[in-house]
Amino acid sequence: MATHTITVQGYGVYEVAEGTRLVLGLEQSGVDVSHRCGGQARCTTCRVKFLSPEPAMRDAERDCLVEDGVLGEFRLSCQIVVDQDMEVEVLRPARKEGWDPGPTPTDHLEP
């Protein structure tokens, strides 16, 4: 199975299987990432900033970001499938925010 290198500012460099949701790849690598809505593109707590070229954006992510007036400020790691090497910064770590990360997102993209 193909893997991609995910570099996370302040955490390290990880190999994540192609096709994995970024939020799950981060969490499985030990990165403190929030996902309060369980990966449904509603809460925007799984925010990441790309320090490398960004992957394509799905409609659910775009709609959520437009609705909240934050399109272009960050991306939602729950709506991104690992299909290339990436370098990101996690913007709302659960421990820093003082909350539980949230329900574990499913393996496949939702909604």
C-alpha positions in Angstrom: 0.0 0.0 0.0 1.3 3.4 -0.9 2.1 5.9 1.8 2.7 9.7 2.0 4.8 11.8 4.3 2.8 14.1 6.5 4.9 16.7 8.3 3.1 18.3 11.2 4.6 21.5 12.6 5.6 21.0 16.3 5.0 17.2 16.2 7.1 15.4 13.6 7.1 13.5 10.3 4.8 10.6 9.8 4.0 8.0 7.1 0.3 7.8 6.4 -1.4 5.3 4.1 -2.8 6.8 0.9 -6.6 7.1 1.1 -6.7 7.8 4.9 -8.7 10.7 6.1 -6.1 13.3 7.2 -7.8 13.7 10.6 -7.4 10.0 11.3 -3.8 9.9 10.0 -2.9 12.7 12.3 -4.6 11.1 15.3 -3.2 7.7 14.6 0.2 9.2 14.5 -0.2 10.7 18.0 -1.0 14.3 16.9 -3.5 16.1 19.2 -6.2 17.1 16.7 -9.9 18.0 17.5 -12.9 16.5 15.7 -15.8 17.5 17.8 -18.5 16.7 15.2 -17.0 13.3 14.4 -15.8 14.3 10.9 -19.1 15.6 9.6 -17.8 19.0 8.3 -19.9 20.9 10.8 -17.8 22.0 13.8 -14.6 23.3 12.1 -12.5 22.1 15.1 -10.2 19.9 13.0 -8.6 23.0 11.4 -5.2 22.7 9.7 -3.1 25.2 7.9 -1.3 23.9 4.9 2.4 24.8 4.7 2.6 22.8 1.4 0.4 22.9 -1.7 -3.2 22.1 -0.7 -5.1 19.1 -2.0 -8.5 19.7 -3.8 -11.4 20.8 -1.7 -14.7 18.8 -1.5 -18.1 20.5 -1.7 -19.0 19.7 1.9 -15.8 21.4 3.2 -16.3 24.4 0.9 -19.9 24.8 2.0 -19.0 24.6 5.7 -16.2 27.2 5.3 -18.3 29.5 3.2 -21.3 29.3 5.7 -19.0 30.2 8.6 -17.3 33.0 6.6 -13.8 31.5 6.9 -13.1 30.1 3.4 -9.3 30.6 2.8 -8.4 30.8 6.4 -7.8 27.1 7.1 -8.8 23.6 5.9 -10.8 20.8 7.6 -8.7 17.8 8.2 -11.8 15.6 8.4 -12.6 16.4 4.7 -9.2 15.7 3.3 -8.0 12.3 2.0 -4.2 11.8 2.0 -3.2 11.5 -1.6 0.1 13.5 -1.6 2.8 14.5 0.8 1.6 17.2 3.1 3.0 19.7 5.6 0.4 21.1 8.0 0.0 22.9 11.3 -2.9 21.8 13.6 -4.7 25.0 14.6 -7.0 23.7 17.4 -5.4 20.9 19.4 -7.9 19.4 21.8 -5.6 19.6 24.9 -4.9 23.3 24.2 -8.6 24.0 23.9 -9.3 22.0 27.1 -11.8 19.6 25.6 -12.1 16.0 24.5 -11.2 15.5 20.9 -14.7 14.3 20.0 -16.2 11.2 18.4 -13.8 9.2 16.2 -14.6 9.9 12.5 -15.4 7.0 10.3 -12.8 5.7 7.8 -14.7 7.1 4.9 -15.5 10.7 4.1 -18.8 12.1 5.5 -21.1 13.8 4.7 
